[in-house]
Amino acid sequence: MFIPGSPIAADGRTFDEAVTELIGALREYAEDWRDRLHDTPGHRQHRGLVRLISRSDDDRLREWLAAEVHQPVPGSDARG
């Protein structure tokens, strides 16, 4: 799993494991962003993502990630 447009990715043997790993990666990225990446080219634009991570508990992030995964790919035929 990955967050498009960001350097954040994780994997796992199951979907739930991958989501759990991604939540950890999101938390780590938010901490690194606040500490040193906030003014670095390629990372400045992630202020909104860091704000979302900071304001959400793990359950909320899990819901958000699951909803993002189940969105149809733009340009695909969602009818199958």
Phi, psi and omega in degrees: 000150177209162175260110182305138179080006180228167178272016188263124180208158177200163176217169179195168180289334178232167177301314181298319177297318180296319178296316179300316178296320180293323177298317176298318179294322177298315179298317179295317179297316180300319178295314178297322180297313180295322183287318188209340187272347188302335181244021182260132176306139181091350180235339182307321186288357182266016179305315181296319178297316179297321177297316177301313180300314184294328184268357185248142171275175184299323179297318179295318177296321178299316178298315181298313180296318180296320178295320180295321181294326185270007175281140177294147178288129179305133179089353178270163177269102185292349180281346179096000000 
